[in-house]
Structure formats: structure tokens, C-alpha cells
Amino acid sequence: MKTLCLLLAIAVWPNVASQAPTVADKNAPSKITIANQDEPGERLTVAGRVVATDGVTPLAGASVYVYHTDVKGYYSPGANDNRNPRLRGYMRTDAQGRYEFSTIKPGSYPNSRVPAHIHYVVTAAGFNERIFEIVFEGDPFITENTRREASNEWGGFSLRRLEKDDRGVFRCTQDVKLRR
């Protein structure tokens, strides 16, 4: 039996893709660029704060990991592997709990009705990990279920309104509250 399990593990091993880390390096910056100017798509900047359950106390040094698809809706060329996405970033909040990233507005998955979204994984010492997605107001694939879940402070979705600045860059704010 052990031999059979070992053979199965060896046979499957080459097909197993590694999961990208979901926690930022302890010295990660609070502001990053995920998609440079060569990346096709509309420019987007997301900024926010990570705070404690009271909604006020900033959490300095919290890890913020974000990832999303490219403008065509793919995480990576070929395999489209969301465990190891091409457009991803790692941040640690500053002393006031702030973070910011510049990227492009993601695309919806090809041939689907899934709204364009950005995945978040946020962690801080002494608090529960928070995993959710931000979706954007006006996306034609947002359902009433998505809106309902976004209205729940601890739900899996956050509905954000995008506004263009004077340079034509979309901007939104995404504050994140963590609980113990």
C-alpha cells in the first residue's frame, strides 16, 4: 500500500503547481506598482487602511496580498493558474495602517458572467485572516447575491465605486477591518 501511494504521489507531483505565498515579507513596502505602464488596460489605483475591529485603530505592519486577472481575464498565460497569478502584490501597512497599489482594472473571466474583481488576503498579528474580493460598481455581471454579500461588513465581497482622476486613472478606496 505504501508503495502504491508513493507511486501515485510521484505520478501526480509534476502536475501540482505551487501556491504563491499569501503573506508579505516583513519589510514589504506600503505602496507598490503591480502592473507597469506596458501592461494593457485602464490604470487603477487602490488605497486604503487596515484597522482593528473598532474601525479606528490603525494596524501598522499588517500584510496585504492582492492579485487579479489581466485585462482579458487571465491570471497567467496558458494555464490561467490563480494559485500563482502574474499580477499580484505584497504590502505591509505603514504606521497609520495605510497601503496603496497601482495596477490595471482587471477583466472578467473569459466566457463567464463573473464580475471583474481583485482578491485580497489581509493578516495581522493577533487578528483573524480576512479573505475577500473587491468588485466594481457598474460591472454588468454583479448579481443581487453579490450586492447582498457586499452589504455584509464581513462578507466575501466589497463593492467599490471607481472614479477617474484628472489624469484618467481610476481610483477607489478599500479600507479593511480585521477582528480578533
matplotlib code that plots the C-alpha trace (Angstrom):
import matplotlib.pyplot as plt

x = [0.0, 2.8, 4.4, 1.2, 0.7, 4.3, 3.9, 0.7, 2.4, 5.3, 2.9, 0.9, 3.7, 4.7, 1.1, 0.9, 1.6, 2.9, 0.8, 2.1, 2.8, -0.2, 1.7, 4.0, 7.7, 8.1, 9.9, 7.5, 6.6, 3.2, 3.0, 3.6, 3.1, 1.7, 1.2, 3.7, 2.8, 3.4, 0.6, -2.6, -5.6, -7.1, -4.9, -6.3, -5.0, -6.5, -5.6, -6.9, -6.2, -6.2, -7.8, -8.8, -12.3, -13.2, -12.8, -10.5, -7.2, -4.7, -2.9, 0.7, 2.6, -0.4, 0.2, -1.9, -1.7, -3.7, -4.0, -6.1, -6.5, -5.2, -7.5, -8.5, -9.5, -6.5, -4.4, -1.4, -0.7, -1.6, -2.7, -4.5, -3.5, -5.0, -2.7, 0.3, -1.1, 1.1, -0.5, 0.0, 1.5, 2.6, 2.4, 2.8, 0.8, 2.6, 2.3, -1.1, -2.3, -2.2, -1.4, -1.7, -1.2, -1.2, -2.3, -4.8, -8.6, -8.9, -11.0, -13.8, -13.0, -13.4, -16.7, -18.2, -20.6, -18.1, -17.6, -14.1, -12.5, -9.4, -8.6, -7.4, -5.7, -5.1, -3.4, -2.1, -0.7, -3.5, -6.3, -8.1, -7.1, -9.5, -10.1, -12.4, -12.8, -13.5, -15.9, -16.7, -20.0, -21.3, -20.0, -22.8, -22.1, -22.8, -25.8, -28.2, -26.4, -23.1, -24.7, -26.3, -23.0, -21.2, -23.6, -22.4, -19.4, -17.7, -18.9, -16.7, -17.3, -16.7, -18.5, -16.4, -17.2, -14.5, -13.8, -11.4, -8.9, -7.7, -5.1, -7.7, -6.7, -9.4, -9.2, -11.0, -10.6, -10.7, -10.4, -10.1, -11.3, -9.9, -11.4, -9.8]
y = [0.0, 2.4, 1.7, 2.4, 5.7, 6.7, 5.8, 7.9, 10.8, 10.7, 10.4, 13.4, 15.6, 17.2, 18.4, 20.1, 23.9, 25.7, 28.2, 31.7, 33.0, 34.9, 36.9, 39.8, 39.9, 41.7, 44.5, 44.9, 48.5, 50.1, 51.4, 49.3, 49.0, 45.7, 46.5, 48.8, 51.1, 48.4, 46.3, 46.7, 48.0, 51.0, 52.3, 51.8, 52.8, 51.3, 52.8, 52.2, 51.5, 48.3, 48.9, 46.9, 45.7, 49.2, 50.6, 53.3, 51.8, 51.5, 48.2, 49.0, 46.3, 44.3, 42.1, 42.9, 40.4, 41.2, 39.6, 39.7, 38.9, 40.8, 42.9, 39.8, 37.9, 35.6, 35.1, 33.7, 32.8, 29.3, 27.6, 30.6, 29.4, 31.6, 29.9, 31.6, 34.8, 37.0, 40.3, 40.2, 42.3, 42.2, 45.2, 45.9, 48.8, 51.9, 53.4, 54.7, 51.4, 52.7, 50.8, 51.6, 49.8, 50.8, 48.4, 47.9, 47.3, 43.5, 41.8, 39.3, 35.6, 34.7, 33.3, 33.8, 36.0, 36.6, 40.2, 41.6, 41.5, 41.8, 39.2, 40.3, 38.3, 40.5, 39.4, 41.0, 39.5, 38.8, 39.1, 36.7, 36.5, 38.2, 36.9, 38.7, 40.2, 43.7, 44.1, 47.4, 49.2, 49.2, 45.8, 44.1, 40.7, 41.9, 39.9, 40.7, 37.9, 39.7, 43.0, 41.3, 39.8, 43.1, 44.8, 42.4, 44.0, 40.6, 39.1, 37.8, 40.8, 44.5, 46.7, 49.7, 52.8, 53.8, 57.5, 58.8, 61.4, 64.3, 62.0, 59.5, 56.9, 55.0, 55.3, 53.7, 53.3, 49.9, 50.0, 46.7, 45.9, 42.9, 41.1, 39.0]
z = [0.0, 0.9, -2.5, -4.3, -2.5, -3.3, -7.0, -7.1, -5.5, -7.9, -10.9, -9.8, -8.5, -11.8, -12.3, -8.9, -9.2, -6.1, -4.3, -4.3, -0.7, 0.8, 3.4, 2.6, 3.6, 6.9, 5.1, 2.2, 1.3, 1.9, -1.7, -4.8, -8.5, -9.7, -13.4, -15.1, -18.0, -20.6, -19.2, -21.4, -19.6, -17.8, -15.0, -11.5, -8.1, -4.9, -1.5, 2.0, 5.6, 7.7, 11.1, 14.2, 14.9, 16.3, 12.8, 14.1, 15.5, 12.6, 12.3, 11.4, 9.7, 8.5, 5.5, 2.4, -0.5, -3.7, -7.0, -10.1, -13.8, -16.7, -18.9, -20.9, -17.6, -17.3, -14.2, -16.1, -19.7, -20.8, -17.7, -16.1, -12.7, -9.9, -7.3, -9.0, -10.7, -12.8, -11.5, -7.7, -5.0, -1.4, 1.0, 4.7, 6.1, 7.3, 10.9, 10.1, 8.7, 5.1, 1.9, -1.8, -5.1, -8.8, -11.4, -14.2, -14.0, -14.2, -16.8, -16.2, -16.8, -20.4, -21.5, -18.0, -16.1, -13.2, -12.4, -12.7, -9.2, -7.1, -4.5, -1.0, 1.8, 4.8, 8.0, 11.2, 14.4, 16.9, 14.3, 12.1, 8.4, 6.1, 2.6, 0.2, -3.3, -4.4, -7.4, -9.1, -9.3, -12.8, -13.7, -15.7, -14.0, -10.4, -9.1, -6.3, -4.3, -4.8, -3.7, -0.6, 0.4, -0.2, 2.2, 5.0, 6.6, 6.9, 3.6, 0.8, -1.5, -1.2, -3.8, -4.8, -6.9, -9.3, -10.1, -12.6, -11.6, -13.8, -15.4, -16.4, -13.7, -12.0, -8.2, -5.3, -1.5, 0.2, 3.9, 5.7, 9.2, 11.0, 14.0, 16.7]

ax = plt.figure().add_subplot(projection="3d")
ax.plot(x, y, z, "-o")
ax.set_aspect("equal")
plt.show()
